[in-house]
Amino acid sequence: MLFYRHNMQLDDSLRKLAEESGADFFGVADLSLARDFIISQGGLEIGGYPRAVSIGIALLNPIVDQLPNRAETAAAIEYRHHAYDVINERLDSIASRLSSVLQKENYRAYPVPAAKRIDDERICAIFSHKLAAHLAGLGWIGKSCLLITPDAGPRVRWATVLTDAPLKPTGQPMQERCGDCRECVQVCPVGAITGRPFREDEPREARYDARKCESYHKGLERKLGVGVCGMCLYVCPHGRHREQQPNSPKLL
């Protein structure tokens, strides 16, 4: 009973610290069912962690709502700064603080950076933040391959702390709620999204062509000096404000 109470106190302390540090989303995932996939992406060391703490920060809607005007350099710079640079720094700081608490409690903790690629061939990081958030019950994987939350849609950025601390999982993977919606498919300027619903037994390529997306970003960067798109994130009905009218955004 004392051991259980101690662990519940640790769970509560981590959640409180994350929220006080600015996290809008907090969850704990049991990684056992996804271990083979995690190893294939990050290797045996990363695959050895049984749990993950998932933290998310919601993006500022007025910043996201500028994305249809991303052909204008000012809008692109604002989005890159506020939706990537600033949020990623905040997430990494929270992940570091949570990791320090776990280490002081004599548990292993590995903070996964919010945005650091380790494989240019596969275009992926060492660990999938979306996977952790999905397994923690914070949302579902949409047709866009983004993590969709019930409250903020895909307008959230994520970071993860891998750990061996016996934390209690916060939920189960959500069933997808995209239904027949194809907004993200239709808005993609390079047709990188196929529209297939997420299935655990299918590779990412069945739903999303990361190379098309990256090539498009690089083209915008050459043209404007900064390359941002995010139209699949912008257009998702689960994240757009109810008062917004579904105007067709202009494409580049």
Order of alpha helices (4+ residues) and beta strands (2+ residues): alpha-beta-alpha-alpha-beta-alpha-alpha-alpha-beta-beta-beta-alpha-beta-beta-beta-alpha-alpha-alpha
